[in-house]
Amino acid sequence: MRTKTLAKKIARFALGRKAHDVTVMDLRKLTDMTDFFVICSADSDVQVKAVADAIAEGTDSIGISAWHSEGLTHRQWVLLDYVDVVVHVFHKEVRKFYALEKLWGDAKIEVIEDAVVKKASAPRSRSTKRK
């Protein structure tokens, strides 16, 4: 599986647990450390763990396991390392503090949104016909 495809799948797994501000950062031209970061936020420490668990379960279901993980005990910043894709699940206040998007400001950033949310927020067209 291509690393970009994996990064987007991971983003979808995060959205499945109501993570927000989900972004995929393309680091391929900036570093040899990894190809992509997937960064997302959660509103509580319980949700941070739920999002991280959903990602781990989702990737396990497609035959890919994290090489390394950390932060599951403190639940403020969970890191899941899939070597070519590194996932950061942040408590929203911790994400603001570390500001990885600013630190890696030269990376291409793609915001991943839930298609269901997009459809629900799309304006409805009104018919101008009168009966």
C-alpha positions in Angstrom: 0.0 0.0 0.0 1.3 3.5 -0.9 2.2 5.6 2.1 -0.2 8.4 1.1 -3.0 5.9 0.9 -2.1 4.6 4.4 -2.0 8.1 5.8 -5.5 8.9 4.4 -6.9 5.6 5.8 -5.5 6.4 9.2 -7.1 9.9 9.0 -10.5 8.2 8.3 -10.0 5.8 11.2 -9.4 8.9 13.4 -12.5 10.6 12.1 -14.5 7.5 13.0 -13.9 8.4 16.7 -14.8 12.0 16.1 -11.3 13.4 16.0 -11.2 16.9 14.6 -8.8 19.1 12.7 -7.4 16.0 11.0 -4.5 16.8 8.7 -2.1 14.9 6.6 1.3 16.5 6.2 3.6 15.5 3.3 7.2 15.5 4.5 8.8 13.5 1.7 10.7 16.5 0.3 11.7 17.8 3.7 13.1 14.8 5.7 14.1 11.2 5.5 12.6 10.5 8.9 9.1 9.7 7.6 6.9 10.4 4.6 3.8 11.6 6.3 2.5 12.9 9.6 -1.2 12.5 10.4 -2.2 14.9 13.1 -5.5 15.1 14.8 -7.1 16.5 18.0 -9.4 15.2 20.6 -11.4 17.0 23.3 -10.5 14.8 26.3 -7.9 12.3 27.5 -10.5 9.6 27.1 -11.1 10.6 23.5 -7.4 10.7 22.8 -7.1 7.1 23.8 -10.3 6.2 21.9 -8.9 7.8 18.7 -5.5 6.1 19.1 -7.2 2.7 19.7 -9.4 3.2 16.6 -6.4 3.9 14.5 -4.5 0.8 15.9 -7.5 -1.4 15.4 -8.1 -0.1 11.9 -4.6 -0.6 10.7 -4.4 -4.0 12.3 -7.5 -4.9 10.3 -5.7 -4.2 7.1 -2.6 -6.1 8.1 -0.4 -3.1 9.2 0.8 -2.8 12.8 2.5 0.2 14.5 6.2 -0.3 14.9 6.2 1.8 18.0 3.7 3.8 20.2 4.0 6.1 23.1 1.8 8.3 25.2 -1.1 5.9 25.9 -0.6 6.2 29.6 -0.8 10.0 29.9 -3.3 10.4 27.0 -2.2 14.0 26.1 -0.2 13.2 23.0 -0.2 9.7 21.6 2.3 8.9 18.9 1.8 5.9 16.6 4.8 5.1 14.4 4.2 3.2 11.2 7.7 4.1 10.0 6.6 5.9 6.8 3.6 7.4 8.5 3.8 8.9 12.0 0.5 9.6 13.7 0.1 12.3 16.4 -3.2 12.2 18.4 -3.2 15.3 20.6 -5.4 16.7 23.3 -6.5 20.0 21.7 -4.6 22.2 24.2 -1.4 20.2 23.8 -1.6 20.4 20.0 -1.7 24.2 20.3 1.3 24.2 22.5 3.5 22.1 20.3 2.2 23.5 17.0 3.7 20.8 14.7 2.1 22.5 11.7 4.2 25.6 12.3 7.4 23.6 13.0 7.0 21.8 9.7 5.6 24.8 7.9 7.1 24.0 4.6 5.2 20.7 4.3 2.1 20.3 2.1 -0.9 20.0 4.4 -4.2 18.4 3.4 -7.2 18.7 5.7 -9.2 15.5 5.9 -12.9 16.0 6.6 -15.7 13.6 7.2 -17.7 13.2 4.1 -20.9 12.8 6.1 -20.2 16.1 7.9 -19.5 17.8 4.6 -22.8 16.6 3.1 -24.8 17.6 6.1 -23.4 21.1 6.1 -23.8 21.7 2.4 -26.6 24.2 1.6 -29.8 22.8 0.3 -30.9 24.1 -3.1 -34.4 25.7 -3.1 -36.7 25.3 -6.0 -38.1 28.6 -7.4 -41.0 26.9 -9.1 -44.4 27.6 -7.7 -47.2 25.1 -7.8 
